[in-house]
Amino acid sequence: MSRLVLAGVVGIASLSVAVMRAQQQPAQSAAPVSSPTAESARTVENGKKLFEKYGCSDCHGLLGQGAPTSGPRIAPNPLPVAAFIRYVRAPRLQMPPYTTKVVPDQELSDIRAYLVTVPKPAPASFLKP
Ligand code: HEC
């Protein structure tokens, strides 16, 4: 059943967020928990795809964990969304800039939503005998 709902929601993903919110309103009052969950699951899944599609993962790692020579860790605590978007538009050093034409703000927001869900690394003490 929830798969069916998710498939339906994905089907209308091209509509504006405002329209989607309006459509979800009745469903939310009927089942308060399921709609926001489906929406954020979809956002995170989309963000993960885009993170790979735009090559962010090539430099920052699949989990945004970073690598010594290509890019710093950016998960699970990325910059706040406005600063995150601003940075990607105008990086300071080696990172190539991404314009709004290449990656719209909404997609960067989805990418950031994915990064937030990456599990935290184990503490260093975990490695000690
Ligand atoms: C070619 C390698 C490369 C690619 C591709 C790349 N980055 Fe970066 N990124 C870097 C490097 C290196 C830095 C460190 C500072 C700099 O060079 O600007 C960085 C810094 C950042 C920062 C700021 C770091 C901080 O402290 O939070 C963010 C946010 C970021 N990248 C997000 C992204 C996103 C999102 C994408 C994909 C749309 C992406 N990067 C693609 C290499 C890359």
Backbone and ligand atoms as CSV (ligand in chain L), in Angstrom:
chain,resi,resn,atom,element,x,y,z
A,1,MET,N,N,0.839,-1.205,0.000
A,1,MET,CA,C,0.000,0.000,0.000
A,1,MET,C,C,0.867,1.246,0.000
A,2,SER,N,N,1.862,1.317,0.904
A,2,SER,CA,C,2.689,2.516,0.932
A,2,SER,C,C,3.545,2.615,-0.324
A,3,ARG,N,N,3.883,1.454,-0.916
A,3,ARG,CA,C,4.602,1.467,-2.195
A,3,ARG,C,C,3.748,2.138,-3.266
A,4,LEU,N,N,2.457,1.798,-3.212
A,4,LEU,CA,C,1.528,2.359,-4.180
A,4,LEU,C,C,1.465,3.870,-4.012
A,5,VAL,N,N,1.378,4.310,-2.764
A,5,VAL,CA,C,1.323,5.744,-2.475
A,5,VAL,C,C,2.596,6.405,-2.970
A,6,LEU,N,N,3.733,5.779,-2.689
A,6,LEU,CA,C,5.033,6.331,-3.090
A,6,LEU,C,C,5.106,6.440,-4.612
A,7,ALA,N,N,4.658,5.384,-5.311
A,7,ALA,CA,C,4.687,5.402,-6.768
A,7,ALA,C,C,3.835,6.547,-7.293
A,8,GLY,N,N,2.692,6.756,-6.679
A,8,GLY,CA,C,1.819,7.843,-7.097
A,8,GLY,C,C,2.480,9.189,-6.874
A,9,VAL,N,N,3.122,9.342,-5.738
A,9,VAL,CA,C,3.780,10.608,-5.415
A,9,VAL,C,C,4.935,10.856,-6.372
A,10,VAL,N,N,5.714,9.810,-6.678
A,10,VAL,CA,C,6.817,9.957,-7.617
A,10,VAL,C,C,6.291,10.386,-8.985
A,11,GLY,N,N,5.133,9.848,-9.347
A,11,GLY,CA,C,4.530,10.179,-10.627
A,11,GLY,C,C,4.220,11.653,-10.803
A,12,ILE,N,N,3.939,12.320,-9.704
A,12,ILE,CA,C,3.609,13.744,-9.828
A,12,ILE,C,C,4.767,14.623,-9.374
A,13,ALA,N,N,5.957,14.034,-9.300
A,13,ALA,CA,C,7.110,14.780,-8.778
A,13,ALA,C,C,7.442,16.008,-9.599
A,14,SER,N,N,7.022,16.028,-10.869
A,14,SER,CA,C,7.355,17.178,-11.695
A,14,SER,C,C,6.478,18.392,-11.388
A,15,LEU,N,N,5.397,18.185,-10.667
A,15,LEU,CA,C,4.554,19.325,-10.287
A,15,LEU,C,C,5.266,20.159,-9.225
A,16,SER,N,N,4.817,21.383,-9.063
A,16,SER,CA,C,5.481,22.245,-8.081
A,16,SER,C,C,5.255,21.727,-6.669
A,17,VAL,N,N,6.142,22.105,-5.775
A,17,VAL,CA,C,6.033,21.682,-4.384
A,17,VAL,C,C,4.714,22.157,-3.793
A,18,ALA,N,N,4.310,23.354,-4.166
A,18,ALA,CA,C,3.061,23.906,-3.639
A,18,ALA,C,C,1.877,23.023,-3.995
A,19,VAL,N,N,1.850,22.575,-5.246
A,19,VAL,CA,C,0.756,21.718,-5.692
A,19,VAL,C,C,0.795,20.399,-4.930
A,20,MET,N,N,2.013,19.849,-4.778
A,20,MET,CA,C,2.143,18.569,-4.070
A,20,MET,C,C,1.670,18.696,-2.625
A,21,ARG,N,N,2.062,19.813,-1.988
A,21,ARG,CA,C,1.660,20.018,-0.593
A,21,ARG,C,C,0.141,20.034,-0.492
A,22,ALA,N,N,-0.466,20.755,-1.449
A,22,ALA,CA,C,-1.916,20.880,-1.429
A,22,ALA,C,C,-2.565,19.508,-1.580
A,23,GLN,N,N,-1.976,18.674,-2.465
A,23,GLN,CA,C,-2.543,17.352,-2.693
A,23,GLN,C,C,-2.339,16.441,-1.492
A,24,GLN,N,N,-1.249,16.669,-0.770
A,24,GLN,CA,C,-0.964,15.780,0.353
A,24,GLN,C,C,-1.751,16.149,1.604
A,25,GLN,N,N,-2.270,17.362,1.622
A,25,GLN,CA,C,-2.954,17.827,2.815
A,25,GLN,C,C,-4.026,16.865,3.312
A,26,PRO,N,N,-4.975,16.437,2.446
A,26,PRO,CA,C,-6.018,15.530,2.928
A,26,PRO,C,C,-5.428,14.200,3.421
A,27,ALA,N,N,-4.430,13.672,2.694
A,27,ALA,CA,C,-3.810,12.416,3.085
A,27,ALA,C,C,-3.167,12.547,4.466
A,28,GLN,N,N,-2.569,13.718,4.724
A,28,GLN,CA,C,-1.903,13.912,6.009
A,28,GLN,C,C,-2.885,13.857,7.167
A,29,SER,N,N,-4.063,14.452,6.970
A,29,SER,CA,C,-5.001,14.440,8.078
A,29,SER,C,C,-5.564,13.032,8.283
A,30,ALA,N,N,-5.615,12.237,7.202
A,30,ALA,CA,C,-6.087,10.867,7.340
A,30,ALA,C,C,-5.023,9.978,7.990
A,31,ALA,N,N,-3.774,10.155,7.581
A,31,ALA,CA,C,-2.676,9.351,8.122
A,31,ALA,C,C,-1.484,10.271,8.389
A,32,PRO,N,N,-1.454,10.894,9.547
A,32,PRO,CA,C,-0.511,11.969,9.843
A,32,PRO,C,C,0.960,11.592,9.613
A,33,VAL,N,N,1.349,10.346,9.823
A,33,VAL,CA,C,2.760,9.994,9.788
A,33,VAL,C,C,3.275,9.665,8.388
A,34,SER,N,N,2.458,8.997,7.552
A,34,SER,CA,C,3.002,8.409,6.331
A,34,SER,C,C,3.451,9.405,5.266
A,35,SER,N,N,2.710,10.488,5.047
A,35,SER,CA,C,3.045,11.380,3.940
A,35,SER,C,C,4.391,12.091,4.084
A,36,PRO,N,N,4.659,12.736,5.222
A,36,PRO,CA,C,5.961,13.393,5.361
A,36,PRO,C,C,7.113,12.392,5.264
A,37,THR,N,N,6.897,11.183,5.765
A,37,THR,CA,C,7.943,10.167,5.707
A,37,THR,C,C,8.238,9.787,4.265
A,38,ALA,N,N,7.178,9.578,3.487
A,38,ALA,CA,C,7.356,9.226,2.082
A,38,ALA,C,C,8.072,10.350,1.357
A,39,GLU,N,N,7.702,11.594,1.686
A,39,GLU,CA,C,8.306,12.731,1.017
A,39,GLU,C,C,9.792,12.828,1.339
A,40,SER,N,N,10.171,12.665,2.605
A,40,SER,CA,C,11.586,12.817,2.925
A,40,SER,C,C,12.403,11.632,2.421
A,41,ALA,N,N,11.797,10.433,2.400
A,41,ALA,CA,C,12.503,9.272,1.847
A,41,ALA,C,C,12.800,9.501,0.374
A,42,ARG,N,N,11.844,10.086,-0.315
A,42,ARG,CA,C,12.031,10.353,-1.736
A,42,ARG,C,C,13.108,11.410,-1.943
A,43,THR,N,N,13.097,12.435,-1.105
A,43,THR,CA,C,14.095,13.505,-1.193
A,43,THR,C,C,15.500,12.952,-0.995
A,44,VAL,N,N,15.664,12.112,0.021
A,44,VAL,CA,C,16.974,11.556,0.336
A,44,VAL,C,C,17.460,10.640,-0.793
A,45,GLU,N,N,16.562,9.815,-1.302
A,45,GLU,CA,C,16.918,8.899,-2.381
A,45,GLU,C,C,17.347,9.683,-3.626
A,46,ASN,N,N,16.586,10.732,-3.918
A,46,ASN,CA,C,16.906,11.596,-5.058
A,46,ASN,C,C,18.255,12.284,-4.832
A,47,GLY,N,N,18.478,12.767,-3.622
A,47,GLY,CA,C,19.735,13.450,-3.299
A,47,GLY,C,C,20.936,12.545,-3.487
A,48,LYS,N,N,20.790,11.278,-3.100
A,48,LYS,CA,C,21.886,10.319,-3.253
A,48,LYS,C,C,22.215,10.123,-4.734
A,49,LYS,N,N,21.161,9.976,-5.551
A,49,LYS,CA,C,21.363,9.811,-6.999
A,49,LYS,C,C,22.084,11.017,-7.590
A,50,LEU,N,N,21.629,12.208,-7.194
A,50,LEU,CA,C,22.212,13.433,-7.747
A,50,LEU,C,C,23.654,13.614,-7.289
A,51,PHE,N,N,23.935,13.220,-6.058
A,51,PHE,CA,C,25.286,13.326,-5.502
A,51,PHE,C,C,26.271,12.532,-6.370
A,52,GLU,N,N,25.808,11.394,-6.888
A,52,GLU,CA,C,26.643,10.595,-7.786
A,52,GLU,C,C,26.620,11.165,-9.205
A,53,LYS,N,N,25.412,11.521,-9.657
A,53,LYS,CA,C,25.242,12.019,-11.028
A,53,LYS,C,C,26.133,13.224,-11.323
A,54,TYR,N,N,26.224,14.153,-10.355
A,54,TYR,CA,C,27.004,15.372,-10.595
A,54,TYR,C,C,28.474,15.220,-10.211
A,55,GLY,N,N,28.861,14.015,-9.844
A,55,GLY,CA,C,30.277,13.773,-9.557
A,55,GLY,C,C,30.736,14.257,-8.195
A,56,CYS,N,N,29.827,14.717,-7.346
A,56,CYS,CA,C,30.215,15.147,-5.993
A,56,CYS,C,C,30.912,13.986,-5.295
A,57,SER,N,N,30.358,12.777,-5.502
A,57,SER,CA,C,30.893,11.591,-4.817
A,57,SER,C,C,32.293,11.224,-5.316
A,58,ASP,N,N,32.639,11.631,-6.536
A,58,ASP,CA,C,33.984,11.330,-7.041
A,58,ASP,C,C,35.047,11.969,-6.148
A,59,CYS,N,N,34.771,13.156,-5.669
A,59,CYS,CA,C,35.749,13.867,-4.837
A,59,CYS,C,C,35.478,13.721,-3.344
A,60,HIS,N,N,34.194,13.697,-2.968
A,60,HIS,CA,C,33.853,13.690,-1.538
A,60,HIS,C,C,33.552,12.293,-1.014
A,61,GLY,N,N,33.598,11.268,-1.883
A,61,GLY,CA,C,33.275,9.904,-1.454
A,61,GLY,C,C,31.782,9.645,-1.516
A,62,LEU,N,N,31.408,8.376,-1.716
A,62,LEU,CA,C,29.996,8.002,-1.854
A,62,LEU,C,C,29.153,8.395,-0.645
A,63,LEU,N,N,29.780,8.402,0.530
A,63,LEU,CA,C,29.060,8.755,1.748
A,63,LEU,C,C,29.397,10.174,2.193
A,64,GLY,N,N,30.051,10.947,1.314
A,64,GLY,CA,C,30.453,12.298,1.689
A,64,GLY,C,C,31.515,12.278,2.777
A,65,GLN,N,N,32.198,11.128,2.881
A,65,GLN,CA,C,33.166,10.950,3.973
A,65,GLN,C,C,34.480,11.672,3.714
A,66,GLY,N,N,34.692,12.104,2.459
A,66,GLY,CA,C,35.924,12.821,2.125
A,66,GLY,C,C,37.074,11.871,1.843
A,67,ALA,N,N,38.121,12.416,1.217
A,67,ALA,CA,C,39.343,11.655,0.929
A,67,ALA,C,C,40.492,12.647,0.987
A,68,PRO,N,N,41.648,12.204,1.468
A,68,PRO,CA,C,42.755,13.127,1.722
A,68,PRO,C,C,43.127,13.992,0.518
A,69,THR,N,N,43.078,13.451,-0.701
A,69,THR,CA,C,43.575,14.205,-1.848
A,69,THR,C,C,42.491,14.852,-2.710
A,70,SER,N,N,41.214,14.451,-2.562
A,70,SER,CA,C,40.226,14.959,-3.523
A,70,SER,C,C,39.165,15.897,-2.962
A,71,GLY,N,N,38.784,15.734,-1.697
A,71,GLY,CA,C,37.744,16.609,-1.151
A,71,GLY,C,C,37.500,16.314,0.311
A,72,PRO,N,N,37.087,17.335,1.078
A,72,PRO,CA,C,36.874,17.140,2.521
A,72,PRO,C,C,35.584,16.375,2.826
A,73,ARG,N,N,35.470,15.903,4.064
A,73,ARG,CA,C,34.218,15.300,4.559
A,73,ARG,C,C,33.120,16.359,4.524
A,74,ILE,N,N,31.952,16.014,3.991
A,74,ILE,CA,C,30.819,16.949,4.024
A,74,ILE,C,C,29.565,16.281,4.592
A,75,ALA,N,N,29.711,15.089,5.185
A,75,ALA,CA,C,28.585,14.411,5.826
A,75,ALA,C,C,29.072,13.784,7.140
A,76,PRO,N,N,28.223,13.625,8.153
A,76,PRO,CA,C,26.778,13.890,8.147
A,76,PRO,C,C,26.407,15.293,8.653
A,77,ASN,N,N,27.401,16.199,8.740
A,77,ASN,CA,C,27.081,17.550,9.219
A,77,ASN,C,C,27.450,18.603,8.190
A,78,PRO,N,N,26.734,18.637,7.063
A,78,PRO,CA,C,27.053,19.649,6.047
A,78,PRO,C,C,26.712,21.042,6.553
A,79,LEU,N,N,27.207,22.048,5.842
A,79,LEU,CA,C,26.852,23.434,6.145
A,79,LEU,C,C,25.330,23.591,6.123
A,80,PRO,N,N,24.807,24.610,6.828
A,80,PRO,CA,C,23.368,24.894,6.707
A,80,PRO,C,C,22.994,25.117,5.242
A,81,VAL,N,N,21.746,24.827,4.888
A,81,VAL,CA,C,21.377,24.751,3.470
A,81,VAL,C,C,21.753,25.983,2.652
A,82,ALA,N,N,21.528,27.197,3.176
A,82,ALA,CA,C,21.837,28.412,2.399
A,82,ALA,C,C,23.343,28.507,2.136
A,83,ALA,N,N,24.138,28.236,3.158
A,83,ALA,CA,C,25.601,28.311,3.021
A,83,ALA,C,C,26.114,27.197,2.117
A,84,PHE,N,N,25.485,26.030,2.215
A,84,PHE,CA,C,25.844,24.882,1.386
A,84,PHE,C,C,25.686,25.243,-0.091
A,85,ILE,N,N,24.519,25.800,-0.424
A,85,ILE,CA,C,24.238,26.189,-1.807
A,85,ILE,C,C,25.206,27.286,-2.250
A,86,ARG,N,N,25.408,28.266,-1.390
A,86,ARG,CA,C,26.313,29.373,-1.720
A,86,ARG,C,C,27.716,28.832,-2.006
A,87,TYR,N,N,28.154,27.880,-1.207
A,87,TYR,CA,C,29.507,27.351,-1.393
A,87,TYR,C,C,29.655,26.659,-2.745
A,88,VAL,N,N,28.668,25.818,-3.069
A,88,VAL,CA,C,28.751,25.044,-4.321
A,88,VAL,C,C,28.737,25.983,-5.538
A,89,ARG,N,N,28.054,27.108,-5.403
A,89,ARG,CA,C,28.022,28.101,-6.494
A,89,ARG,C,C,29.371,28.800,-6.645
A,90,ALA,N,N,30.080,28.978,-5.562
A,90,ALA,CA,C,31.347,29.728,-5.599
A,90,ALA,C,C,32.362,29.146,-4.627
A,91,PRO,N,N,32.920,27.969,-4.964
A,91,PRO,CA,C,33.904,27.350,-4.061
A,91,PRO,C,C,35.158,28.221,-3.965
A,92,ARG,N,N,35.866,28.090,-2.858
A,92,ARG,CA,C,37.008,28.976,-2.649
A,92,ARG,C,C,38.304,28.467,-3.270
A,93,LEU,N,N,38.497,27.121,-3.324
A,93,LEU,CA,C,39.813,26.623,-3.734
A,93,LEU,C,C,39.761,25.735,-4.975
A,94,GLN,N,N,39.926,24.422,-4.772
A,94,GLN,CA,C,40.052,23.494,-5.903
A,94,GLN,C,C,38.713,23.063,-6.517
A,95,MET,N,N,37.680,23.092,-5.726
A,95,MET,CA,C,36.410,22.542,-6.201
A,95,MET,C,C,35.854,23.356,-7.366
A,96,PRO,N,N,35.346,22.656,-8.426
A,96,PRO,CA,C,34.757,23.391,-9.549
A,96,PRO,C,C,33.408,23.982,-9.136
A,97,PRO,N,N,33.078,25.194,-9.610
A,97,PRO,CA,C,31.769,25.771,-9.293
A,97,PRO,C,C,30.652,25.116,-10.105
A,98,TYR,N,N,29.456,25.018,-9.501
A,98,TYR,CA,C,28.269,24.498,-10.193
A,98,TYR,C,C,27.254,25.639,-10.258
A,99,THR,N,N,26.870,26.051,-11.472
A,99,THR,CA,C,25.892,27.139,-11.604
A,99,THR,C,C,24.473,26.602,-11.419
A,100,THR,N,N,23.507,27.514,-11.295
A,100,THR,CA,C,22.099,27.109,-11.165
A,100,THR,C,C,21.623,26.374,-12.418
A,101,LYS,N,N,22.239,26.668,-13.561
A,101,LYS,CA,C,21.850,25.969,-14.788
A,101,LYS,C,C,22.241,24.499,-14.738
A,102,VAL,N,N,23.354,24.214,-14.111
A,102,VAL,CA,C,23.844,22.836,-14.029
A,102,VAL,C,C,23.113,22.077,-12.910
A,103,VAL,N,N,23.046,22.664,-11.734
A,103,VAL,CA,C,22.376,22.034,-10.588
A,103,VAL,C,C,21.457,23.060,-9.919
A,104,PRO,N,N,20.139,22.923,-10.083
A,104,PRO,CA,C,19.213,23.864,-9.436
A,104,PRO,C,C,19.289,23.799,-7.907
A,105,ASP,N,N,18.903,24.875,-7.241
A,105,ASP,CA,C,18.921,24.935,-5.771
A,105,ASP,C,C,18.200,23.745,-5.143
A,106,GLN,N,N,17.037,23.386,-5.711
A,106,GLN,CA,C,16.252,22.289,-5.143
A,106,GLN,C,C,17.055,20.988,-5.118
A,107,GLU,N,N,17.840,20.759,-6.187
A,107,GLU,CA,C,18.632,19.530,-6.233
A,107,GLU,C,C,19.753,19.567,-5.198
A,108,LEU,N,N,20.339,20.748,-4.988
A,108,LEU,CA,C,21.379,20.855,-3.956
A,108,LEU,C,C,20.773,20.626,-2.582
A,109,SER,N,N,19.559,21.099,-2.401
A,109,SER,CA,C,18.871,20.885,-1.137
A,109,SER,C,C,18.605,19.386,-0.917
A,110,ASP,N,N,18.258,18.661,-1.978
A,110,ASP,CA,C,18.056,17.215,-1.877
A,110,ASP,C,C,19.377,16.506,-1.580
A,111,ILE,N,N,20.447,16.953,-2.245
A,111,ILE,CA,C,21.774,16.365,-1.996
A,111,ILE,C,C,22.144,16.540,-0.526
A,112,ARG,N,N,21.899,17.742,-0.013
A,112,ARG,CA,C,22.225,18.010,1.384
A,112,ARG,C,C,21.376,17.127,2.315
A,113,ALA,N,N,20.103,16.934,1.952
A,113,ALA,CA,C,19.220,16.079,2.756
A,113,ALA,C,C,19.774,14.652,2.822
A,114,TYR,N,N,20.342,14.193,1.703
A,114,TYR,CA,C,20.972,12.870,1.698
A,114,TYR,C,C,22.179,12.851,2.638
A,115,LEU,N,N,23.041,13.863,2.535
A,115,LEU,CA,C,24.273,13.887,3.337
A,115,LEU,C,C,23.976,13.822,4.838
A,116,VAL,N,N,22.873,14.476,5.240
A,116,VAL,CA,C,22.508,14.492,6.657
A,116,VAL,C,C,22.172,13.080,7.166
A,117,THR,N,N,21.720,12.193,6.264
A,117,THR,CA,C,21.310,10.853,6.696
A,117,THR,C,C,22.468,9.857,6.792
A,118,VAL,N,N,23.655,10.255,6.327
A,118,VAL,CA,C,24.799,9.345,6.382
A,118,VAL,C,C,25.145,9.073,7.853
A,119,PRO,N,N,25.376,7.807,8.207
A,119,PRO,CA,C,25.679,7.494,9.610
A,119,PRO,C,C,26.971,8.183,10.064
A,120,LYS,N,N,26.992,8.582,11.315
A,120,LYS,CA,C,28.210,9.192,11.865
A,120,LYS,C,C,29.325,8.155,11.917
A,121,PRO,N,N,30.590,8.580,11.720
A,121,PRO,CA,C,31.697,7.630,11.836
A,121,PRO,C,C,31.829,7.166,13.285
A,122,ALA,N,N,32.371,5.956,13.475
A,122,ALA,CA,C,32.612,5.465,14.824
A,122,ALA,C,C,33.675,6.342,15.479
A,123,PRO,N,N,33.592,6.561,16.794
A,123,PRO,CA,C,34.627,7.354,17.463
A,123,PRO,C,C,35.975,6.646,17.370
A,124,ALA,N,N,37.069,7.412,17.425
A,124,ALA,CA,C,38.401,6.834,17.315
A,124,ALA,C,C,38.621,5.774,18.403
A,125,SER,N,N,38.001,5.973,19.572
A,125,SER,CA,C,38.191,5.033,20.686
A,125,SER,C,C,37.710,3.630,20.321
A,126,PHE,N,N,36.801,3.561,19.351
A,126,PHE,CA,C,36.273,2.282,18.893
A,126,PHE,C,C,37.396,1.388,18.363
A,127,LEU,N,N,38.451,2.006,17.822
A,127,LEU,CA,C,39.543,1.242,17.204
A,127,LEU,C,C,40.571,0.761,18.219
A,128,LYS,N,N,40.544,1.339,19.417
A,128,LYS,CA,C,41.547,0.948,20.419
A,128,LYS,C,C,41.214,-0.409,21.006
A,129,PRO,N,N,42.202,-1.192,21.368
A,129,PRO,CA,C,41.953,-2.515,21.923
A,129,PRO,C,C,41.223,-2.437,23.275
L,1,HEC,C1,C,36.789,17.866,-8.396
L,1,HEC,C2,C,36.469,17.487,-7.039
L,1,HEC,C3,C,35.160,17.985,-6.429
L,1,HEC,C4,C,33.881,17.837,-6.914
L,1,HEC,C5,C,33.434,17.200,-8.203
L,1,HEC,C6,C,32.997,18.417,-5.903
L,1,HEC,N1,N,33.723,18.914,-4.856
L,1,HEC,FE1,FE,33.010,19.853,-3.214
L,1,HEC,N2,N,34.900,20.257,-2.598
L,1,HEC,C7,C,36.058,19.814,-3.217
L,1,HEC,C8,C,37.228,20.348,-2.525
L,1,HEC,C9,C,38.690,20.074,-2.873
L,1,HEC,C10,C,36.731,21.157,-1.462
L,1,HEC,C11,C,37.565,21.970,-0.445
L,1,HEC,C12,C,37.541,23.458,-0.704
L,1,HEC,C13,C,37.658,23.849,-2.136
L,1,HEC,O1,O,38.521,23.340,-2.871
L,1,HEC,O2,O,36.865,24.707,-2.579
L,1,HEC,C14,C,35.263,21.063,-1.542
L,1,HEC,C15,C,34.390,21.691,-0.675
L,1,HEC,C16,C,33.007,21.510,-0.654
L,1,HEC,C17,C,32.112,22.077,0.311
L,1,HEC,C18,C,32.518,22.976,1.478
L,1,HEC,C19,C,33.239,22.148,2.489
L,1,HEC,C20,C,32.721,22.324,3.876
L,1,HEC,O3,O,33.526,22.636,4.755
L,1,HEC,O4,O,31.524,22.075,4.096
L,1,HEC,C21,C,30.860,21.663,-0.008
L,1,HEC,C22,C,29.572,22.001,0.725
L,1,HEC,C23,C,30.968,20.852,-1.188
L,1,HEC,N3,N,32.300,20.780,-1.553
L,1,HEC,C24,C,29.893,20.246,-1.817
L,1,HEC,C25,C,29.974,19.642,-3.076
L,1,HEC,C26,C,28.833,19.197,-3.847
L,1,HEC,C27,C,27.387,19.250,-3.366
L,1,HEC,C28,C,29.308,18.729,-5.036
L,1,HEC,C29,C,28.516,18.209,-6.218
L,1,HEC,C30,C,27.469,19.097,-6.742
L,1,HEC,C31,C,30.758,18.841,-4.982
L,1,HEC,N4,N,31.124,19.418,-3.793
L,1,HEC,C32,C,31.607,18.453,-5.992
L,1,HEC,C33,C,36.121,18.988,-4.325
L,1,HEC,C34,C,35.060,18.664,-5.137
